Structure formats: C-alpha cells, structure tokens
C-alpha cells in the first residue's frame, strides 16, 4: 500500500537529494526490516522506502519477516447469565477447539519459516528497523551486532522499533533507550533550562505516550550533521510523543527534544548512539502515515540514515521544512 505523493511535493522535499544521484557518489544501500509490529508497517514501510529512494541518495530493499499466525481463543462473555451470549461463546469455543490442530500445524510451519529467515548484512550500508515483534534468529541478531559493532553497517531505529527485544542487552546498548518499564533502566529528560537530567531505574514512570498530536521539536545540538541547518524549533505533525524511555543510555548524543504535556518535561526525540565503531540514528517519531508525511520527519529520516551509513550528511534542509509555528506535510493520496 504505497502513498503516492505529488511530483511537486516530492521535488521540494528531495530537491538536493536528486542532485546527489548524479554527482558520482555511490548510492547508499539500505535494508528496511519489517513484517511484525503493533503499528501499521504495511503503510509506513512504503512511505520510508519512497522517501529514501526519491532523494536519489539511496537504494532500498525490504526484508519482511515470516508472518506469525494469530488464532485467539474466544473470551468468556462478560455477563455469564446471558443465555444467548453464553451459547454464542460455547459455539465459538467449539469451533476454536475443532480448528486448533490445523492452526498448530500452521504455527509450526511459520516457526520453521521464521527460523530460516536470513539477512545478508554484507549487501548493505545501513539497516532501518520498522520491526516490533518476535525475536529474530540468532543469525540475524549476531549479524547485526557484529556488523554494527565493527562499523560495517549503520542502524536506524524508528518509533516502535524501540519497543522490541527487551532483555537483549546488546540491542539496548544499540538503541540507548526505548519503550521499557520503569525499573528496566535509566531515563533521560531535559529541564526548561536545557539541562540534561538522568533518572535512576525504578524512579518515575515507565515508557508511555502521555501526549501527542502536533508538537514542537527543539534542536539541542545545531552543529551535528543531522540537525545542522534545521530551525531551532519546528512543528512535527500528528504523532505520539514517547516519554520516560528507559535503557542503559550509554554513548548517547541527544540532538532534539519535545515537550510532553503529560510528563511536563522535555523528552528525547532525536539522538545518536555510538556502538563500537558503528553509528545509530534513533527517533521515536513515526507512529503512522500522517506522522511520516511530515516534511520534518522525512528530512530527518533521510539525513539520519545518510549519517548512520557514512558519518556525514550531504542532503540539505528542504525549503518547505516546518517552522516554529507551522507544520509542513506531504499530501496523503488516500484522502
């Protein structure tokens, strides 16, 4: 399901990127990993793929995990004195039990397919994760870990990808912080004076999104290649505002924040992580199509992906980038 953007809008967003395609630079090889997520990856992956490709700086493959079949057991009726509801439940339960052996066979086949799923990281310069689901295979885990740590690939974490793989220590080090419980790790916040504050594990709340909609992104490091040239403050469109993210927060460089009305403090929105020799770009923005059609998100994704792969950014800020008072979004062809 691709979002077809108007030629004019794309030309504005990717104006500089298209110039890069013809200047002799080799294109950056990207693989987006998806297939499982508690968000609509079938809509958001194509948006990211198109955004990166239309800039002329990247070639993009997608590696989609085998699908885990869903076969939920019917729940008991709330009112067990309701004869019709009870009868309906019993009928559904009988059908569930009759179909269970077939489902178990499908689940077994899917598990085998998942076990055989592989990604050849040597083919890519950077990995973009749009994945939040079951554990990857050891081959994929080890491949990402080894290639990232050695600096052979970069990594980009988008939105719910930071919900994944709780308990995988190396992944926590890669992402810095993510959607975890209060006791899982430290959290990072910024006060009104711009001071970074570490909160100890177990103090305050666990991760959530207690605010959202349109909100202002405040750049905290205007000299970093990803954020250089961005307005000091710009409006991001229609997104969840993650807060209280938890993790080891080691080798994290904070680039931008957003003020959460829910937590009454400034929450990390753009940061980088150094993992061995590897570069990680992480943003919890990107909940849905409307979030990703924000020009600010698209430019940040393009620049962050280029930086994760190369350590430099050659893509300028587009002229239709959001301002401190106005959002700027590409049209959604579905509407």
N, C-alpha and C positions, 0 to 999 in steps of 0.2 A: 504494500500500500504506500505508494510514493506521493509526496506532496509536490505538485507541480507549481513552481514559483514563476512569477512573470519574468520575462527576459530582462526587463528594465531593472527590477529589484535585484536580480542576481548580478547584473553587470555592476551595480553600485557596490554591493557587498564584496564582490570578488575582483574589483577593478584592478588592484595591484597584483593579485594572485595570478590573473591571466597573463600579465606581463612576465611573471616569473617563469611561466611554462615555456616561453620562447627565448629565454636568455642563456640557454645552455646548461642550466642546472639539472641534474638528475632528479627525477621525481622521488619524493619520499614514499616508501612502501608501507601502507597501513593495513592492519587487520583489525576489524571490529569483532569482538566476541559477544554473542547474544544467544537467545534460544530459551532462556528461563529468566523471569523477572516478575516482581509483583507490580510492575508498571508495563505500559503498552509498548514493548520493544518492537513489535511489528510496525508501529508507526514511527517511533523515534530513531531506530537504526537507519532507515532510508533517509531521514532528514539529515542526520550527521554525515552519512555517506555522500549525499548530494552536495552538502555544504563543502566538504573537503575536496571532492573531485572538481567541483565547478570553479574552485580557486586556481586550478591548474598546477598546484604545488604537490599534489598527492595522487597516488593510485590506491584504490581501496578494495580489499577483499573482505568478505564476511564469513566468519566461521560460526555456524549455528549448532548449538548442542542438540543431540537427540532429545526428543520430547518425552518427558515422563508422563505416562497416562494418569488421568485422575479418575477415581472411582469412589466418591464419598459415600459413606454409609448413611442411610436415611436417619434423620433425627426424630426422637420421640415428640409427639405433639405436646404443646405447652399445657393444654387442658386435657388430661387423660380421662376426664369424664365425658368428653365429647365423642359420642359413639362413631359419628361419621369420620372424624379426624383419626380416631384410633384404627378404624377399618382401613382407611387410606394408608396409614402408616404401615400396618401389617401387610398390606398388598405390596407396597414399595419394598419392604424388608424382604418379603419372599422372593421378589424379582431380583433384588440385590444378591441374596444368597444363591439363587439359581445361576446368576451370571458371574459370580465370584471366581469360579475356576477359570473361565475364559479370560477375565481380567488379569488373574495371576499369571497366566501364560503370556499375555501381552506385556505385563510389567517385567517379567523375566527376560523377554526378548529385548525390551527397551533398555534394561540394565546392561545386557551384553553389548548392545549397540553403543551405549554410553562409555563402556569400558574400552571400546575400540576407537573411540573418537580421539583424534590427534591433531596437533597443530605444529607445523614445521616453522619454528620461530626464525630459522636462518633465512627465510624468504622475506623477512620484514624488518623495517627500521623502528617501528613503533606499534604498540598494541593499545587499542581503545576498548575498555571494558564497559559494556552495557548489559552486564550479566549479574543477576542476583538469584541464585538457585542452589541446586545440589552441588556437592563437592566435585571439582574437576578430577580427572585421572591423575595419577602420580606423574605420568609422562608430561602432562601439561603443566602441573604445578612445578615440577623440577625444571622443566624447560624455561618457563617464565622466570623463575627465581635465578637460575644460573645465567641466562642471557641478560637479564636486567642488571644483576649484580656486577657482571663483567663489562657492562656498558655497551653490549652489542645491540640492545633494543631499548627504547624508552617505553613508558607506560602512561596512559591517560585513564583516569577514573572519573566517571560521570554519574552523578546523582546516586541512585540506589545500588550502584556497583560497590559503594562503600558499606552496604548492609551485609555483604557476602562474607562467608568463610570465617565466622567467629571461631576463635581457637587456633587458627593458622597463624602462628607467631610471625612468620616472615611476611605474610600478607599485611598484617597490622603494621609492620615496620615500613612496608612499601607505601601504604596509604596515609600513614601518620595518625589519622583519627577517622572514625566513622560512626555508623549507627550501632551503638553498643549500649549496654546497661551502665548504670551509674558506677558500679564497682569494678567495671572492666578495665578502666584506665583513667588517665588524667583527661581534663578538658582544657581548652584554650578559649579565652574570651578577651575582649578589648574594652576598656572603660572609655568614658566620654573624653578623657584627655589623650586618648590614643595609646595608653599603656597596656601592654600585653600581660594578662594575669593567668597563671596556671592554677587550676582547681584540682585538688587531690582526688584519687579514686575514692568513691563512696560518698563524697560531699556533693551536694546539689542533686540535680536530676539526671536521669539517663537521656539518651538522644530522643529527639522528637521534632515535630514541626508545629510549633505553637503559634505560628504567624505565617502569613502568605499573601498572595495577590501580586500587585506591582510593588516593588520596593527598591530603595536606593542602594547601589553598590558604592562603597567608599574605598578608593585606592589607598593602600597603606605603604606601598613602595612603588613610586612612579619611575624609578630608574631601572627596574627589572625589565628584561627584553619583552616579556609577555604583556606587561601593563604600561610600558613606556609609550607616551603619546595619548593614552586614554584620558578623558576628563577626570578630574579629581573625584567627581561624584557623577554617577549616571544611573538612570532608571532601568531596572530589569523588569520584564513583563511576565505576569501570570505564572508564578512558581510557588512551590513550597519553600519555606525558609527553614532549613535544617538548623537545629540548635543542640547544645550540650553534647556534641560529638566527642567520642571517647577513644583513647588509644595511647600508645607509647609516646607519641609526639616527639620523636627523635629526628634530628636533621630536617626539621620542617621550617620553611621560609614562608611567612604569611604575606600575601600580596594584596588582598582585599577582604572587606567585611561587609555585613549588612546588619542594620539594627532590627532586632526582633521585638515586636510589641509584646510578645508572650513572655520573654525572659528579661526584658528591659535592659538588654546589653547588646553589644556588637558581636556578631557571630562570624566565624571564618567562612568565606565564600570562594576564595581562590587562594591556593597555596601550592608550593612545590615541595618535593621530598628528594633528598639525595639518598639513594640506596646503593651502597657500594660505589661503583663507577656509574651507575645508572641514574637517569633523571625521570622523575614522576611529576606529572601535572595533574592536579586534583581539583574538581569543582563539584559541590553538591547541588549546583543548579541543574536544571534539565528534567523536570518532573514529567512533562507531557509535550505534545506538539506545540502548543501555544508558547511554552517556555523556550523551546529550542528555536522557534521562529523569531525570537528577539534578536535583533541585529547585534546587540551586545554579547549575547551568548554565542552566536555564530562566529563573530570575530575572535572572541576569547578562545573558543574551541580550536579554531584554525591556528591561531598564534601559539596556544599552549601545546598543540600537537606538533607543530614545527619545532618548538623549543625542546620538547621531550625527545624528539628524534635527533636533533642536531646541536642543541645548546645555543642556537641563535634564532632570531626572528627577522625575516625579511618582508613579511606581509604588513603593510601599513594599516593604520586605522581607517576604515571606510568613511566617506563623507556623511553618510546617513547614520552614523553611530549615535546612540541615545545621548541625551543631555541630562543635566541635573534635574530638569523639570518635565522632560517629555520622553516617553518610551518610543522606541522605533522597532517595528516588527515587519517581517515579510508577510505577504498575503497567504492565507491558507486556502488552497484551491478547493477544498472540500466544502467551504462555506459559500 
